[in-house]
């Protein structure tokens, strides 16, 4: 019976730590990972590219209202795709903790039913 209490305590700790990670990484809706393409999108345009764009009438200077993409890790509420790295999220972590704790409850119930 002590092992069941330990599993339930560990499951609760996993949920609390996952919630803390979600809060610490910006309370995003979806899990994100750093992305080189996002970083490249925020990089300033080189002088040769700026000259070329200027010749065709496009202002390549960054405007104050253009949003910058943050290329960082964010532990999201839900997975952002089927890629294994993006499956990590608050929802999947809580589901795994609940599955672990529920499995112990089911195993204990089966054990009691077979003992009697």
Phi, psi and omega in degrees: 000330179294326180293326178295317178296324178295317179296317179296320178295318179293322177297318178296319179296321178298317180296315180296317179294322178295320177295320177295320178295321178297315179294320184289334183261014171107010177050050180281155178284322183238148177291135179230153175234155176304143186224123181296327180292324177293319178297321179293327179293330179272351182292143179293151181285137179293163182297320180294320177292322180295320177297316180297315179293324178296325179297328180263005173092019179253127178276114183268000180289136180293133179270161181291333183270355179286133183280138177268138178272129177266120179263089184212169176279138173220124176279108187270170176292318182231159178297153180254012178168180182272354176298131183308325179293327182273355177286339178295121179197172178297318182296315181290326178293316178295321179296319178293320178295319178293322178296318179297312180293319178295324177298322177293320178296317179294317179298320178294321180293320178295318180298318178294323181291324180281336178285331183267000000 
